Amino acid sequence: MTEPASEILAVLIVGAGFSGLAMAIRCRQAGIGPLQVIEKADGIGGTWHDNTYPGAACDIPSHLYSLSFAPKADWSRMYAPQPEILAYLRETAERNGLMPLIRLGTTFRGATWDETRGLWQVETDRGPILTRAIVSGMGGLHHPAYPDIPGRDAFAGAAFHTAAWDHSVDLTGKRVGVIGTGASAIQVVPELAKVAAQLTLFQRTPPWIMPKHDHAIPEGAKARYRRLPLARRLERARLFWLHEVRAFLGFTKVSKLTGQAEALARRHLAKAVTDKDLRAKLTPDYRLGCKRVLISDDYYPTLQRPNVTLETDGIARITETGLTTEAGRSHDLDVIVYATGFDVTATFARMHLVGRDGLRLTQAWSNGMGAYQGITVAGFPNYFMLLGPNSGLGHNSVVSMIEIQVQHVLDCLQTLRTGNRAIEVRPEAQARFLDRIRSRMADSIWQAGGCRSWYLDASGRNTTLWPDSVMAYRRSARRARLSDYRLG
Ligand SMILES: Cc1cc2nc3c(=O)[nH]c(=O)nc-3n(C[C@H](O)[C@H](O)[C@H](O)COP(=O)(O)OP(=O)(O)OC[C@H]3O[C@@H](n4cnc5c(N)ncnc54)[C@H](O)[C@@H]3O)c2cc1C
């Protein structure tokens, strides 16, 4: 259905996850409008709308993994389950009057900068939109990645990705194969093992796993947080700093403390797994932090259940009845679950964005993605990204990064209310910033840690993560330095 473009928006926000919702709330509070949010899914929540697999939960404590300006006093657990996070995002959107501004089921297809009018002409599958500025909150983790294994279509049973869970399939009493051992796998495996007749976990690389210490938050603490907002803020600050020190504990570069963090994780493994052979299979051979460090209390115990098998041989092919390993072992399966993560560069690589003088984003990024503060790109005026290149995190809550970026974008949007038609990052400021990132990456754990992770692009560069602490990013990006921008 094509709807005519009516008004010219001040801001179009793409995506209704944590990023898009945070941006929309802060724009409304600042009186910036008219604004609209478009969301391709049939509901809001982003990651928390899509990832509904059994056991899905955050792995940063909820009092920290939430918006500072939309607090929730009564999180049920230290690490809230997916339905509670989704409900929180819905309530937050409703309480802040966002629902009438959100167009669900509307996909952003691309946009072209109209230099003469100082506008973006946006294409969506529901018709065109004209807007002064675009804020992308499209997220990096929503294009499911599938392993390149021969015969994937041959399998006769049910097969689905953790990010597109098929709730119509009853796994009770089934033979289930799970491929992958990343963040989603370690959450879903303990839940599936409780109902499956047999669960086979196919592991390529073992992750480093730390204790999670998840627990229900006592009623007394909830009441205290409700009554005393300061107590809740102090808890958030405590959790922030607890995670912030991880940036110096080997989570961004090999440090003197990396060995100690590894020893702690090894003790966690040794305490949980008594079988020597199994322990050997579960011991990583790369430095902690090189891949995402995971937290779990029930993953290792689950792998010792009689109905669970850990298969460490590579998968040679998928057949009509299951999987065959490189050593020639066959595993007959009823269901295959792909816990194989996301294609993080796909969101950006597929974006059809034409900036000033016909420059395409794909051209600007032909040698790899990069953006000033992870937010703006030279040649693309009035275009802003939340959680763009090099602004993801391995050690702390990305919501902290989103809030810093939202403030930066607000500063930029304010300049458009004072007579300027366009704000565009200066190429030299962008180049300086990217040089800083590159030199910091050179001795980072992702480059020096002896592993290959999804953080790295095809040429081996980490264009995904911020290579420092959140506080360092806050200093760098929270306020837009207007001398780094060209106003016009
Ligand atoms: C299972 C899981 C657990 C996680 N746990 C944590 C955690 O504990 N702590 C942490 O810090 N991070 C965690 N993350 C990372 C998580 O993605 C971020 O914390 C956060 O949810 C990102 O929010 P976002 O709004 O930027 O992106 P998303 O949540 O991905 O939202 C992006 C939205 O944009 C929409 N969209 C995309 N393209 C288009 C388009 N072309 N047109 C219209 N709409 C579009 C999508 O449908 C989606 O709704 C987790 C990720 C996953 C997958």
The ligand as an ORCA input file, in Angstrom:
! r2SCAN-3c Opt
* xyz 0 1
  C      19.529    -12.390     22.764
  C      20.253    -11.093     22.980
  C      20.567    -10.687     24.266
  C      21.224     -9.476     24.479
  N      21.539     -9.121     25.758
  C      22.191     -7.952     25.970
  C      22.558     -7.561     27.306
  O      22.288     -8.241     28.273
  N      23.237     -6.407     27.460
  C      23.578     -5.623     26.398
  O      24.199     -4.571     26.612
  N      23.234     -5.962     25.138
  C      22.564     -7.103     24.896
  N      22.227     -7.462     23.615
  C      22.515     -6.544     22.491
  C      21.202     -5.842     22.108
  O      21.011     -5.958     20.750
  C      21.218     -4.391     22.529
  O      21.355     -4.357     23.939
  C      19.979     -3.569     22.213
  O      18.799     -4.318     22.310
  C      20.101     -2.903     20.864
  O      19.011     -2.053     20.685
  P      18.783     -1.319     19.294
  O      17.519     -0.577     19.433
  O      19.995     -0.560     18.932
  O      18.676     -2.484     18.234
  P      17.541     -3.579     18.089
  O      17.031     -4.003     19.399
  O      18.100     -4.618     17.186
  O      16.367     -2.803     17.357
  C      16.481     -2.396     16.030
  C      15.097     -2.278     15.443
  O      15.184     -1.729     14.135
  C      14.300     -2.413     13.289
  N      14.791     -2.298     11.917
  C      15.947     -2.777     11.416
  N      16.055     -2.499     10.110
  C      14.940     -1.807      9.786
  C      14.472     -1.241      8.584
  N      15.185     -1.331      7.445
  N      13.281     -0.602      8.585
  C      12.550     -0.499      9.732
  N      12.950     -1.026     10.902
  C      14.136     -1.672     10.935
  C      14.337     -3.839     13.802
  O      13.193     -4.561     13.416
  C      14.403     -3.607     15.308
  O      13.125     -3.538     15.887
  C      21.579     -8.655     23.383
  C      21.292     -9.089     22.086
  C      20.634    -10.290     21.880
  C      20.343    -10.708     20.465
*
